């Protein structure tokens, strides 16, 4: 066996690592990639927008096809699944899903990029036709085919996180009557409840029936198809049901091989994305835990941005370089119809769990100068540490032009800035884009005042 890199998983982290290693090492390295599905290097984040009709074809979400990877010298084996890893023997047992045959594949370097698995509760009627999860391109195609074939009128989305609210928008855009059900107090538990309440009210203003503090107990089925969602004894009529409950790291294969897992079930890696205690074994993407720079804790945050960075770091290090992934601050944005939602850093319960003392401020502002046409409302919430004044987190809910302002806060968090330092940031200003005082800076000023009172 020569210098062989085996990659488990054909999406962002896995193929980024494979591509960079092959580009850097050329014929000096053999790269074998295994993917159990039918697609590689695609944007799962784009699926809700494909279902909504913003994207015309699923192929538009594919960054690089299997054929394109093979032209670059990667031995990419589609519908091949790793079923076990023997770290001591440096070998992976592989099943060819097309003919159910198995074989062993040796490795010098191993990249585990097995992604995440969607949460699907074991409830009565959950396997009925018309109930969908949304994670892969095949899932998206199944939803679109079902909508075109069955012409449903009523949709229920279970879960009000990122995928849940995005799929709620997709169903609204498709002309369906939409209900959203979630066990939490408010939608978007990545926000504090007071900010989630703004999302709740805005969704109801869009005609979406939002049910919170509500547990799904099962699904009514008629002639093999879903006909309703049972929520605490009440049945909500449904012709189609979409799960948007979230995902869990797919770390079972690594765990069975004796590799270290964190509390979330994600694989624990070092700053170079190497699996701790295992030379030549790497992991990245949605199957790993990452270090949160603000809370100083290990967390599972499945995002394509992180996965691609993980893959780049792994590819560099497999090729003899010395790259690091230096953690995250928890930045994310989303939208439901014309409402934009953003967060970074810590929410109040996360700051409390990290043992931090802090103040919070919430300000109402406008996306543009108040006199400029199209100026729209936005709400900014900030958390700042009492002792140091350090920014701990920010959340934004507002109309067009709101969400990407969170990036200013993300940069401030990354560099450990105080809210007082943020006030002096030289941000761009013109009436079509911002008031003289950008809403982020208004919130920082309010936080400074609150700290002075504390």
Helices and strands as residue ranges (DSSP letters): E 4-8, H 12-25, G 26-28, E 30-35, G 44-46, H 47-52, G 58-61, H 66-71, E 75-78, E 80-86, E 91-96, E 101-106, E 109-112, E 116-118, E 131-133, H 137-150, E 154-158, H 162-173, E 177-181, H 193-205, E 209-211, E 216-222, E 225-231, E 234-237, E 240-243, E 247-249, H 252-256, E 281-283, E 290-292, E 297-299, H 304-318, E 332-336, E 339-345, H 348-353, E 358-366, E 377-385, E 391-398, G 403-405, H 406-414, H 419-423, H 439-453
